[in-house]
Amino acid sequence: MTQAELQATANTPTHSPEPGQRKWWEYFTFNTDHKVIGIQYLVTGFFFYLIGGVLASAMRTELATPAPDFVTPELYNGIMTLHGTIMIFMWIIPAGAGFANFLIPLMIGARDMAFPRLNAVAFWIVPPAGILLLTSFFVKPPEAGWTSYPPLSETASKAGEFIWILSVLLFGTASILGAINFLITILKMRIPSMGFNQMPLFCWAMLATSGLILIGTPVLAGALILLAFDIVAGTAFFNPTGGGDPIVYQHMFWFYSHPAVYIMVLPFFGVASEVIPVHSRKPIFGYRAIAYSSLAISFLGLIVWAHHMFTSGTPAWLRMFFMIATMVIAVPTGIKVFSWLATMWGGKIRLNSTMLFAMGFISTFVVGGLTGVMVASVPFDLHVHDTYFVVAHLHYVLFGGSVFGIYAAIYHWFPKMTGRMLNEPWGIVHFVLTYVGFNLTFLPMHELGLLGMPRRVAMYDPQFAHINLICTIGSYLLAVSTIPFLVNAIWSWVAGPKAGDNPWQALTLEWMTTSPPAIENFEILPVLDIGPYDYGMGDRSTEVDVPFSEAKEPVLSAGPSSVLRADPDPSVAVNPSDRQPEE
Amino acid sequence: MNIPNTILAMLVGILLTLVSLWYGQNHGLLPVAASDEAAQVDGLFNTMMTVATGLFIIVQGTLVIAAIRFRKRKGDNTDGPPVHGNVPLEILWTALPAVVVAWISIYSFEVYNAMGGFDPMAAGDSHAAHMSASSKMRGAAIAAPLPAADAENPPASAPSPNNLIAVGVGASPANRGQNADVSVNVTGLQYAWIFNYPDSNVSSGELHLPAGKEAQLNISAMDVLHAIWIPELRLKQDAIPGRTVELRFTPRRVGEYPLRCAELCGSYHGSMATKLIVQTPEDYASWLQSQQVASNPSLEKAVAVNPGNLSDSDFLAPYTTEMGMNPETLHQIHHTHH
């Protein structure tokens, strides 16, 4: 019996007779099923990703030549602001929330999230917020960048700026509601046989992410409300002509927006930790190190915000503190990267689209991590801050990290979500185009920044023309790369080959139910017969005198979390003398 | 081949080190360094580039080798070996990056100190006493740095209370406690930089500095945030309305260098650029002199715009000449009137 069959056999009683197919229109309703909400988040996010991508292509078209000849400089700034805002708030963060919604209850053996109605409310805030943001094109779009630094944000295109603030506030609310849900669900709704250290690593990552959202987002909301008062009511919280301080806004903004980077990338660290063991057919290397390093990154991420402000008048010793704290993040991040590589080493790697995107994720994210250590160094950051070096760095983290992670996750869980397989050759075409297009677009930008090209410009010195043209060609390739994916996803959703319960022979619990999962996921509570990453433990040919599966009481079957192990779990132990009173 | 694994690993390690060291020194990615401090920043970057190159090759190499060597063979549906971890290896790859980032932190600290980052005058510990007043007048017309105003505000005067001091990069340790050789008040406004030399009442749209002399920029902004960036000096400092920020450096290399705005300041942010012209001290002195001759009359004009200080005929002069009247006629009119 293979490992996957062992896990499946133990969970036979939980398996419902038929998959839970939903009607198409149910995805347009206020549905409280976490699986519907997860898919709603993902499809909405992808829709906004396409819009953000069109805006990005418009920007690169403008930058193909040094002169501002494609759009006006005002419109360029508006496009630039909306590109950043949409990609961050309407695509990457909702995509993370989408996978968390779909996967967390399935992975921990729950039937839904802790607060299903709150969950639906959180999702249904996102589309209106996104449409609201787009309506700013009808007035005059916000022109102050996604950072909206005052005093510029208080003087240029006030109406657009106000719409931007409302939209981001709405989005922040949705994000907080989602995070509460993830946190409570992970903490309280795991099956009894799953302790923290048997939890899939994606859940650990979402635990860390949710904490960051809950701590950071209210501070952003505070900053934006004060900014809105400055714009609408004429207060002067951040306006120096009224005695306000624009630097205070920067502190409040980055107190959320630096952790936001980890909010965007931690879920996909979790995805990589799920995907790589499955497709390498090896246990994850250093489970606890990966799990706890998520928490370490989450904590450190909260105390590094002023590294975005090295040139804006931060006191010298604080600069040193933020520099050192930022560099320390390289340590837990390095642990993860090395652990993923060690997981692959010696495995039997299936080079399918999922695994290629996961490997592409490591390959590109590492570049972002290395330049991240560079920009953390104050003397060097004084040179490259607010230049194309930073543009390259952030895209290597957020596209090379998050978006490659999103694609790996889509290829991996698409069969579970839809019950159908994606087309493999087209997936590989998609990967190759994305990887080449991405590097062609963003790698030359490092050099642009080092040479002296500032970011957020609609016109630039003709000496940079050649490199910019290369970036623009790369961006068109990147834009084209979404087409094979889009066609593949739509076609496969309708007419792809049936996936079966567990096409990848994975061990986490979401693969122990039907594809797509039954309406309430499991008939009875599932059980971890073996750990979520216990690949290659042999075929169990040695006779052991314990039942590997017990239909009536799954908790009584064998495995690392079983009550039959040497050290029983006090909360569910069969022997009364092992049960400790809960206090 | 029959090369033992340990020797192979050692050879790969040596090759990796050599390649990283070579690339770290020869990447050729940076523009010229026009000051000693810029050269030190380049040294720091080269070091980080060396480490980054090594790590980059290790990670990408591992990915490629794993994809080739450990790919699933056709028909093989078994799992890989159940390796859950390796404590010594994990300690190694935790400790090694920790040591490396600690080392880079200390190195960065040293470079930052050498640049003057810890100068207490610029680091916010004491109010910078040597700020000149003219750069801080919020909302004042920039074209009117009155000669008298600077004479009345010698460098030692206390800063005005409504004037916050932000933190930039101060004097390098050797120059600490001394005034810089050249002091320039820099004002950013949408979309230009104005450089005012308070010692000689010269205003210019380009920054001229003598090579080898320590310069001090007192940076402020009129309207929104700007940032002064001189790539060849590896220096950048935000210009913040309502604050004055100090930036001290010593340009060494004669030449013309771009000076750009690096903080989004509006639609034409990308066109907000000018030049830093580093000249020999002699050329600088003669430039300054030519500017004094050229700009002082215009400065008096800027002052004379205040109509209260003008006689009637002086006030009317520009209009009357336009109308084709000469001053004598005007005088006659005045006299007949009274």
Interface residues (C-beta under 8 A of the other chain):
Chain A: T2 Q3 P68 T72 P73 E74 Y76 N77 E143 A144 G145 Y149 P151 L152 T155 A156 P240 T241 D245 P246 I247 S280 R281 K282 P283 I284 F285 G286 Y287 A289 T311 S312 G313 T314 P315 A316 W317 R319 M320 M323 I324 M327 V328 A330 V331 G334 I335 V337 F338 S339 L341 A342 M344 W345 G346 G347 K348 I349 R350 L351 M359 I362 S363 V366 V367 L370 T371 V373 M374 S377 V378 P379 F380 L382 H383 H385 D386 T387 H446 E447 L450 L451 G452 P454 R455 R456 V457 A458 M459 Y460 D461 D534 Y535 G536 M537 G538
Chain B: L29 L30 P31 Q40 V41 L44 F45 M48 M49 A52 L55 F56 V59 Q60 T62 L63 A66 A67 F70 R71 K72 R73 D76 N77 T78 D79 G80 P81 P82 V83 H84 G85 N86 L89 E90 W93 T94 P97 A98 V101 A102 I104 S105 S108 F109 V111 Y112 M115 G117 F118 A123 G124 R138 G139 L164 A166 V167 G168 V169 D223 V224 L225 A227 W229 P231 E232 R234 L235 K236 Q237 D238 I240 P241 G242 R243 V245 P258 R260 C261 A262 E263 L264 C265 G266 S267 Y268 H269 G270 S271 A273
